[in-house]
Amino acid sequence: MKKLAVVALAALLLVALYVLIPRVTTPQPTLPMATVTIASPSGPVQVSAEIADEPEEWSRGLSFRPSLAEGSGMLFVFDDERFRQFWMKDTLIPLDVIFINGELVVVHIVEGAVPCEADPCPLYGSGGPVRYALEVNADFVKVHGIRVGAEVTIEL
């Protein structure tokens, strides 16, 4: 009886791994890139950002990524300018989110948004109408002195 329980447990573990591993190791689609430059008191700060400009890309975001290279990020580009909410479901790393309006000015910053470990996940709002959101590694904003009101340029 004990041997049967061990075999059943091992089989259950293998099924769980089969279900979870493809989800985590599925390669991210290749997205177009942009250089985002943000004005800061210490000088311009550049981010090499993947562009997410479709609903499926917005939904996936940086989910399931175990790391994000220094100076890299994801730029969410929306069709219109309005209030946005982000969450960290299935995101494995803490992030800063820089919200940018249609005039390319930083209007709100969320520092240190943490991965969501259980539903319901907290929502992080844009603080006002935005056309863009830039996700970068946590502490990026603090390290580079980025502030609300900073001007932004986006080069495709």
N, C-alpha and C positions, 0 to 999 in steps of 0.2 A: 504494500500500500504506500509506503514511504517513497519507494522508487517511482511509482506512478505519479505521485505528487511532484517530485523533482522534474520528471519528464514533462509534465503539463506546464509547470512553471517556466521551464526552459523554452518550450514551444510558444508560450505566451510572450516571453521576452523577445524571441526572434520575430514574431509578428509585429510587436510594437516597434522594434528597430526598423523593420521593413517599411512600416508606415511613416515613421518620422524621418529617417535618413534622406529619402529623396526630396522631401520638403526643405530640408536644411541645406543640402548640397546642390540643389538645382542651380545651375549657373544663372547669374543675373543677365537680363538682356543687355545688349550693347546699346547705350543711349548716346545721342549727340552731346557734345561738350561745349561749354562756354567758359570764358574767363570773367569772373565777377570781381570787380575792384571796389573796395569800400574805403572811403576817406576815414582816417582816424587821426588823433592828435600827433601820433608818432610817424605819420605818413601813410600812403596808400597801402592797403592790404589786399593781396590777390588770392582768390580761391579758384581752383580748377574744379568746375562743377558739372556733373551730369545733368542734363535737362530732362525733367519730367513734365511733359506738356499734354498728356492724355489721361483720362480718368483711370485707366488700368495702372499706369505708371504712378499716378498720385496715390492710388490705394496701396501699391507695393512699397513705394518709397525706398527706404534703406532697411526694410525688414530682412531678417535672417543674416545680415552681414556681421561677421564677428569683429570686424575692425574697419576703420576708415583712415586712409593715409593722411598724414599731416598736410594741411593746405588744400584738402579736397572737400567736396561736399556735393549736395544735390540741390539744384535750383528748380523749384516748382513754379511753372509758368501757367497762369490761369487766363481764361478767355475774357474775363471781366474783373472789375475791381469791386470786391465786397468783403464782408467779414468772413474769416475762415477759422476753422478749428482743426487742430492736429491731435493725433494720439500716438502712443508709442507701442501699439500692439505688435507683437512679434519682432520688435526692434531689440537687438541684443546689446547695444551700446548707448550710453547717455549722450545727448546731443544738445547743442544750442540751436535755437530757431530764430532767424532774423527775418522779420516781416517787413516788406518793402512795398510802398504804394506805386501807383502808375506813373508818378513823377520821379521815380527812382530815388526815393528818400526813405531811410529806415524809420518806421513809425512805431515799432514795438519789438521787444526782444524777450525771448524766453530762455533763461540760462539754466543749464543742467536738467533738462527734461529726462526723466529716468525711464528705463524700459518698464513696460507694463507686465506685471507678473500674474495678474488675475483680473477677470472681468468683474465689474465694468472698469474700463481703463479711464484714467483722468483725461480731460480734454484741455488743450492749451490753445487759447484764443489769440487772434491777431490784434486785438485791442482796437480795431477799426478796419475800414476797407483797405484791402491790399490786392495787388495784382501778382506779387511774387512772394515766395518764402524760400529762404536759404537755410538748409540744415548743414551744420558743421559739427565737428567734435566738441564735446562739452569743454568749457574753459577757454575756447577760442575767442569768444567775445571779451572776456576779462584779460586774457594775455595781450590782445591787440588793442584794447581800449576802445572798442567799437561802441558807439552810443546812438540813441534815438536822435534823429536829425541828420545823421551822416548821409552824404551823397553817395550814390552807387552808379557804377557804369557796368554794362553787360556787353561783352564782345562775343559774338557767335563764331 
